């Protein structure tokens, strides 16, 4: 990927950061923020201001080209300084990953119909893959997929249940994963559709994503054959194209959030007096903030390393697993220390630190729990060693 260069990406990032700090952060106490994310009218209002400021979908250029992953990291980190930032500037999951996938593998017709409205921020999307554990469906193991796709003339008929589908409520574009006789398939669909019913929106530890996370029932959904991404049985191949960049962009956004929590906790520790001196002068507190600095820097370096691997043309499956584990665990330590430094204040909603803590706790599970990634890495170690003996 050629990209626009680090200097130009840094200029875009500065505009994004100024917008998030000056325009978005004042919305963090807006009453339209609910347990299942910001209301649709709040999303529209924020995005209108982002367009006016010239920071809408800043990682995708006017000609439709995508920044390199290294440049994307520079831009997405400041978008995460507020949990509302990615929603406002259109760098949030699952839209960011869905835009990347459609841009990579969608036909010109599918891009015109589905991608254009996502890039403009006029529409939101959902990615229908995870299935309910009570059905013993696909979760961390996507090969367990139960949702079926059957050919019927020039259409496919899809049936199944999905869960933890982020943003399904209010989405206009969906990517549905189902299993045909050939294997996994991906379909682009218009939403809402009467065949796709929201059973309920789950109450979850996080609350920053519009539409929340829903349980979905798909009952005889008919999709024209030309809305399949690629060919029947190629769904997992396309999932791999989306997977590593999407994991990494999560790391980028939440790095911004953890940075903000660290700023707030550091400011608090420098002002709050206890036992005759500011909190930061107490070694137990000061060392926690020092550890935050170290974790944030190491996480940033891990993100950049993985981004460089992806920019080389590699799928980066192993590297993105390593980055996802290292960064999510480091950022959780940062958020946890921030709560601890702020004491009682840190567990209240008076600052966004408590919210950021909850959001990053969820991040340790979303896009693959730490333990699944470590298990995958251990399998690679075994393969490499046993393969070297033959």
N, C-alpha and C positions, 0 to 999 in steps of 0.2 A: 504494500500500500504506500502511495506517495505522500498523501496528506498535505497539510498546509504549513507545517513547520511548528516547532515549539514556541517561537516568538509570537506567531499569529494566534496560536491556541491560547497562549497566556493572556493575550489581549481580550479574547472572547471570554476567558475565565474571569477576568477582572470585571467585565460588564455583568456577568452572571452573579458574581459575588456582591457587587454593589446593589444589584436589583434585589437579591435575596435579603440582604441586611437592611436595606432601606424601605423596601416595599412589602416583602413577604412576611418578615418577622413580626411586624405589627398586627398581622392577621392571626397570630397564634392563639389569641384569646377570643376569636370570633365565635359567637354562639352556634354558628352553622357547622362547627366541628363536633362530630358525634362519635359514638363508640365504634361505628362501622365506617369511619373516615369522613372527609369533608363532603358536604352536600354538593349536588351538581351545580347549583347556582353559584356557590363559592368557587368551584373549579373554573367555571366559565368566566367569572369576574377576574380571578387571578390570571388566567390565560390571556384575557383581553389586555391586561396591563403588561404582560410579558411581550405580547406582539408589539404593543406601542413602544416598549423599551428596546425592541430588536433582539430579544433573547429567547424567542420561542424555538424549541428544538435546536439548541445551539450546536449540537454535535453532528447535525446533518446540514450540509451547505445548500445554498439555493439551487444548485444544479443537481441535487439529489445525492451527491457523493457523501460518503461517511468519513469522519475524521479517523485517523489511525487510532488504535487502541491506546497508545501512549498519549496522543493528543486528547482523546476522549477522557482519559483519567484526569488530565489537567482541568478540563471543563466540568466534569461531573462531580468532582469533590466539593467545589464551592456550592454547587446546586443543592448539596445535602446539608448545608449549614442550618437549615430549618427543615423539619419533617414535611413541611408544606412546599419546600423549594422544588423538589423533583416534579411534584404535581403541577406547580405553576409554570415551570419552564419546559415541561414535557420530556423529562429525562427519567421518569418513574418506571418501575416494574408494574405490570408486565409489558407495558407499551414499548419501552425502549428495546427489550429483547425481541418483541414481535416485529417491530419496524426493521430491526437488523435482519431477521430471518427472511421476511418478505422481500426486502431489498436484495438479499443474496440469491434467493432461489425462485422468487415469484416471476411469472410470465409478465410481459408488458401490460397485458390486459388486467391481470390481477393487481399489479402495482397501481395502475390507474384507478381501479375500482376501490381497492382496500387500503393501499399504503398512503396514497395522497391525503386522505382525510385524517390519518393518524399523524403524519408529519406536520400537518397544519395545526394540529391540536384541536380540531373540530370534533374528533371522536376519540373514545377510549376503546380498549380492547381487552380480551381475556384469552387465556391459554388453558384449554381443557385437557389436562393429562391425568392428574392425581385422582385416585378412586378411593371410596370409603374402605377403611380397615375392616369394618364389620362385614363387608362383602368379600373380604380377602382379595381386594383388587390391587392395582398398581400404586405403589408409593415410591419408596426408595428403589424398589426393584421394578422398573417399567415393563419387564418381560411378563409380569403377572397381569397385564392389561386384560380386562374382561369386556370392555365396550367393543361392540362388533360393528363392522361395515360390510354390508352385502350389496353386490351390484344388482341393479334393477333397470334394464334398458340403458338409457344414457344418464342415469342417476345412481347414487349410492344411498342406501338406507342405513342409518346409524341408530343403535340402541345401547343404552347403558346408563350408569350413574357416575358422577364425578364429585369430588369434594375439594375444599380449600381452593376454590377457583376465584382467584383475586380479581376483583373489579367486574365480575359478571353482571352484577346489578348496575344497570346504566350503560353497559358497553354497547357499541354499535358494530364491532368487528370481533369475530371469534376464530381461533384456531383450535380445531377439535382433533384429538388423537383417538384413533380407533384401530381395531385389528381386523384385517381381511384374511382370506385364506392364504394370501401371499406374505402376510406379516403386518407390521404397523404402518398406518397411513396418516396423513395430515390433510385436513380440509379447511378451507377458508369459508366462513359463513357470515351472512348478515344477521345482526341482532337488533332487537329481540326477534325471536322466532317462537311461535306457539308450541313447537315440538321440544323446545328447550325450556324447562320449567325450573324455577328456583324453589327448592323445597324449604330452605331456610338460610339465613345469613348467620354464620357462626359467631359466637362471642369469643374473641381471641385476646391474647395478651397485648397485641399491637393494635393500633387504631389509626394509622396514618394514610391508608390506601383507599381511594374512593371506591365505594361499592362493597368494601369489606371482603370477606372470604366466604363463598357460598357453597352449599350442597346442591347439586344439579341433577335433575332427571331428564334424560334424553329419550324421547319416545317416538320412534319412527321418523326421525329427522331425514328429510330428503334433500340431498345436495347434488347439484349438477356435476357430472364427471369432470368438467373443465375447471372446477374449483378445488380439485385435489392438487396439493403441492407435489410436483414430480409424479412418480408412478406408484402403483400399488405395491406395498411392501418396503418402500423406501423411507418410511416415517422416522425410524430411529437414526438413519443417516442424517436426515435434516435436523433432528433433535440435537445431534452432536454439533452441528454448525452453530446452533443457537446457544448450546449449553455453556461452553467456556466463556464467551464474551458476556453472557448474562450473569454468570457467577461473578465475574470480575467487576461488572458495573455495579452490582450490589456492594462489593467491597469499596468501590469508589464513593458511592453515595453515603454509605454509613461511616466512612472515614471523615467526611464532612460533618456528620452529626456528632461523632465522638470528639472531633476538634472543638465544636461549639460547646459541648458539655465541659470539656477541659478548660475552655476560656472562662466559663461561668464559675466553675469550682475554684479556679486560680484567683479570680477577682474576689470571690467570697473569702478565700483563705487569707488574702492580703488585707482585707478590711475588718474581718471579724476578730475581735479581741477575746482572749481566754487566758486566764492565769497570768495576766500582766503583760502579754505580748500578742502580736498577730498570730493567727493559727499557723501560717506558713513558717513561722520561726520555731514551731514545735517540730522536732525531727520526724515524728511519726506521720505528720501531715505533709511536710515538705518533701519527704522521700516518696510519698505516694504520687505527688504531682511530678516529681522527677521521673518516676517510673512511667507515668503517662507520656511524658515527652519521648522517652525511649521507645515505648510501644507504638506511638503514633508514627515516629520516624521509620521504625522497622516495617510497619504495615505499609507505609507509602512506598518504601523500597521494594517490598514484595509485589505490590500492585504494578509498579513500573517494570519489574523483571518479567512478570507474567505477560504484561502488555507487549513487551518486546518479543516474547516468544510467539504470541499470536500474530504480531505484525510481520513475522518472518514467513508466515504462510502455514505454520503448524496449527493443527487443531488444538494443541495445548491442553489435552485432557488431563494428563498427569500434573502439569504445572498449575492448571486452574484448581485442581483438587487441593494441591499444597497451599496455594494462595488463599483459597476459601477457608481452609482450616486455620491457617496462621493468622489471617486478618480478622476473621470473625471472633476468634478467641482473644486476640490482642485488644480489639475494640471493646469487647465485653469487659475485659479487665479495666480498661480506661473508664467506661461508663460506671462500673461498679465502684471504682475508687472515687469517682466524682460524687456519687451518692454518699459514700462514707465520709468524705471530707466535709460535705455540707451538713452532715448530721440530720437532725429533724427536718431542716429546710429541704434536704435532698429527697425526702420521701413524699413531699407535698407537690401539688400542681402549681405552686407559686413560680417555679422556673420550669423550663422544658427538660431539665436533667432527668427527672423521674420518667418522663415519656420516652426519652432517648434510651434510657436503660431498658425499658420494656421492649422497645422496637429492636434493639440490637440483640436482646435475648432471643427474640423470635428468629432473627437472622441466623443464629447458630443452627437452626433446624431447616429453614427454608433453603431451597436449592441444594439439598443434601445435608443431613446431619454430619457433624464432625466425625462420628464413629464410622459412618458409611464411607466417607472419603479415606479415612485411615485404613479401613479394611481393603479398599481398592488399591491403595498404595502398597499395603503389605503383600497383596497378590502379585503386584508388579515386581517387588523385591524377589519373591519366590520364583517367578517366571525367569527373571534375569539370571539368577544364580543357577537354577536347574538347566536353563538353556545354555549357559556358559560351559557346562560340564559335558555337553554333547558335541 
